[in-house]
Amino acid sequence: MKYKLLGRSGLKVSELCLGTMGFGTENGWGADRDTSFQIMEKFAEAGGNFLDTANFYKLGTSEKIIGEFMSQRDRDYFVLATKYTLFDNKTNPNASGNNRKNMMRSVEESLKRLQTDFIDVLYLHIWDDITPIDEVLHGLDDLIKQGKILYPAISDTPAWIVAKGNTLAECMGWSQFIALQVEYSLLQRTTERELLPMAKHFNMSVIPWAPLAGGALTGKYLRGEKGRIKPESNRLNENSQRITNEVVTIAKKLGVEPSQVALKWTMQQQQSVIPVVGATKPEQLDENLQTINVNIPDEDMQHLDEVSAIDMGFPMKFFKEESVKTNTYGGFYDKVEKR
């Protein structure tokens, strides 16, 4: 396992992040305590140190299982990321959302479940479209000064809000977001319109959730196997099946699994991308871990880019028009180095 710096920080994390949303058997699915321990042990043995959870996952059971595991291991080896925002009860109007009260309350509860004194990375989980971004950044910075979290990050939030937050943090001397977690895969590339360029500009690592599109990109649905994706999901529509077939074809050509091709495609982008690999069975993790040994040739990367291409919309598509490039660069577009 190789390691990457997380965003603009000096924090070293494994090139794959272990997703633990499935730790716990609530809702009728997931890994029990012993299986979850096996998965984390296997991940650590492979050199993995980056774990992702949230206060909401399995009603807090995910954090509890991780906390019990950490209490028996070297806590400082692991980079533990969790999230606040989503509700943990429905009796309190401030037990959810991005506000400072919920942030402080949620962090205290997560620390108890995780059996730790600090959280390495705390994400805002989902933008609530209510709380001012300065309230969020100031609250996160206070938690950093208290030593309860080390780094702030953000997930599932519009690009302009993240950009405003990082700019404000820089001006105020607060800690900036170092990572951006978003849905990103060969079946979901709309994040390339605004979110990924924004992350690259601010030197934030991109942490894709559902890089296998809920398992669709493993090809198992093409084989008639069942899973948790509903039949009416866009991940299984005609276009998604067409893209998945191309992934399967390239995997056969390279002698690897389709899941490994789909994961490696995210990792071979022209910026820092660390996919979240979820597992509820040790053998699933084994397959995902082999991704680090896969290399997709340039011609296959280009082919995957082409078959999964989306309409970039305005203004990105507008910028590519020849007349616009001529008018903007005065004929020097191909002679100017782009960042």
N, C-alpha and C positions, 0 to 999 in steps of 0.2 A: 504494500500500500504506500502510495506517495502522499504528500501533504501539501496543502495550499494555504496561503495566507487568507484569512477571512476578511474580504474587503480591504479597506485602507488600514486595517489594524495589523499588529504583529502576531496575532493569534493563529497558531498552526492547527489546521483541522484536516482530517482524512479526506481523500478525494471522493469518497462516497459517504453519505450521511444516512444513518440508520433511522428509519421512520418507525415509531412505536405506537401508532394510532390503534393497531390491532392487539396491543397487550391488554388482556382482560377478555372475559367471555360475555360481557353484557351485550345486549341486543342480539343475542343468538349466534354470534360469530367471534372469532379471535383466538389468541393463544392463551393458554392458562399460565399460571405462575412458573411452573417448571420449564415449560417450553420456551417462555419468554427469557428465562435465565439462560437456557441453552443457546438461544439466538444471540443474546448479548455477549456471551462468552466466546462464541464462534467469531463474532464481529471483532472483538478485542484481540483474539488470537491472530486474526488476519491483519492487524495493525490499525483497525478502525477505532477512532476515538470520538467521533462526532455523533451525538444522539439528539433526536428531535422528538419532542412531545408537546403536550398542552394541558392546561387545567381541565379542559372539556373532554379529553379523550377517555372513553369508557367510564364517564362519570367520576374521573379522578383516579381510577384504578391503574391506568398506565403510569402515572407519576408514582403511585404507591409501589408498584412492582419495581420500577427503576430505583426508587429510594431504598428498598430492601436489598436489591442487588448491589447498589453503590456502598451500602453500609458494610458489605463484606469484601469490598475491593478497594483499590487505590483511587479514591475520589478524584484526586488531582490529575490523574491520567486522562480522564474523560472531559470533553467539552460538551456540557449539557445545555441544550436550548429548550426552553419552554415558552408558552404563550399566555397572554391574558386577553380578555375581551368577552369571550362567550360565557353565558350564564352557568352558574353552578347551583342556583336555586331560583324559583319563580315567586318568592314571597317578598323580595326586596327589589325595588326599581333600580337601585344602584348596584345590584349584583351582576351587572353586565354592562357592556359598552366600554368606551375608551377613556372615560373620565378618571381623574386622579383618585377619587375615592375607591372605585372598583380596582384600579391598578394596584394601589397599596394593599387593599384587602385580599385581592387575588394572589399577589406575590407572597404574602404571609402564609396563606393556605398552601400554596405550592411548595414553599420551603419546608413546611411540616410534612407534607406527603413525600417529598423527595429526601427527607432526612438529611438536609444539608444546610449550611450557613449562607451559601451564595449560589446564584444562578449565573452561569457563564454568559449566556445570551438570552435576552428576553425580547420576544416579538410582540408587537401589537398584532393581534390575530386577523381581525377584519375591520376595515374602516366603518365607523358608525354614522358618518355624515352629520354628526352633531357637535362633537367635542372639538374645540379649537386645537390646531396642531401645536401651538405654543404651550398649551396646557399639558399635552402629551410629552413633548420634549423636556419641559422643565421637570415634570414628574419623574421621567426616566433618569434625568441627570441627578435628581435628588437621591434616587435609589442607588445610583452609582457611588455617590459621595458617602452613602451609608454603608457601602460594601455589600449590599444585598444582591446587586447584579453587577456584572463587569462590562457588558456591551449591550447597546440597544439595537434592535432590528425591527423590520416591519414586513407585513404580509398582506396580500389581497387589498391593496390600496391604490387609488389612481396615481399616475405618475406625477401629475402637477402638485399633488399634496405632499408626496415624498420629497420632491425637489424643493418645495417651499420650506418643508421642515428642515432639510439638511442645510439650506442656505441660512435660515434663521438660527440654527444651532451654531453654525460657523461664526455668525455675527455676534451671538450672545456668549460664546465660549462654552457652550454645552456640547456634550458628546453627540456625534452624528450617527445616523443609521449606517451600519457596516454591511448589512445583508438584506436582501429582498427575496421573500418567498412568494412564488406565484405558480399558477398552473402553467406548465410548459412541456410540450411533447410534440412529436411529429403530427399528432392529431389536434394540437392546440397551439397554434403559432401566432395568435393575435397579439400576444404580449410583445412581439417584435416591433409592433407599430410605435409604441411610446415607452413601455416599461423597461425593456432591455436596453435601449439606447440611453435612457435616463440613468440606469444602474451603471452602465459603462462610464458615463460622464463623471459620476460621483465615486467611481472606483468601489462600487458595492458588489459583493458576490451575489450571484443569482442562485437561489436554492429551489429548483423545480419540485413542486409536489405533483403527484400523478404523472411522472415521466413515462410510465407505461400505459397511460390512459386507463387506469383502473384494471389493467390486465389485458385490454384489447390488443395491445401491440405485441403480446406474447404469441399471438396467432391461435390461441386455444378456442376462441369463438368460431374461427374459420373451420376448425376441426369438429365443431359441434359440441364442444365441451361446455359445461355450465359454469356460471360464476355469479358475482353480485351485481353485474351491470344489467340493468333492465333492458328488455328487447327494443324498446322505443328510444333508447339513448342515442344521441348523435355519435357516440363512440363506436356504434355498430351500424351506422347508416352506410349507404352504398359508397360514398366517397371515402369514409374511414376504412371500409373493407378493402377498397382499391389500394390505399396507402399501405395498409397492413400486409397485403399480398406482396408488395414491393419489398417491404422489410424482410418478409420470409424468404423471398428470392435471394436477396443479398446475403442473408444469414447462411443459406445453403451454400452459396458460392464461397463464403469465407470459412465454412465449417464450424460455425458457432450458433448460438441460440438467437432467435429473433429478439428476445428481451435484451440481450447483450448489445445487439445492433442499435436498438431504440435508445438504450441508456447512453451508449457511447456517442451517439449522434449529439446528444445534449452536451456531453463533456468536450466534444471537439469543436465547439463554437468559438468564435474569435473574442471571447471574454471569459471571465472566471465563472464557471457554472459547476455546481456541486449537487447532483441529483439526490433526492431523498428516496431511498430504496426500502420499502416496507416489506415485512415478512411475518407470517404467522406460523411458518414451518421452517425448520433448519435447512431443508433441501432447497427451499426458495431462496434463502440467503446464499447458499452455496453457488447457485446459478448466477445470482446478481454479482457476487464477489469476483467471478471470473471475468467480468466486464473490464476490469483494470488491465487485463492481458490482451484485450482486443484492440486492433487498430483498423479503422475504416479508411481504405484508400481514398485519395482525393476525388477520383472519378465516381466512386460510389457515394461519397458525401454530396457531390454535386447532383447526382441522380436523385438522392433522397430529398434534397432541397427543392428540386424541380417538381417532383411528383406530389410533394406536400405543400407547395407554394400557395399563399393566400393573397387576396387582393389587399395591398397595403393601405389603400384609401388615401384620402387627402390628409396632410400635405406630402407624405412620403412618396406616393406615386407621382405626384405633380413634380417633385424635385428631379425625377428621372427622365422627364420629357426632354428631348433633344433641344427644343427651342428654349426651354428654361435654362438648361445647362449652358447653352451658347450665350444667352443674355446675361446670366449671372457671372460666368467666368470669362466672357469675352473671347471664347475660343481656346482657353487654356485649361479646360476641365481635365483632360487626360494628362496634363503636364504638371498638375499640382498634387503634392502628396496629401492624402486625406488621413485624418486621425482615426 
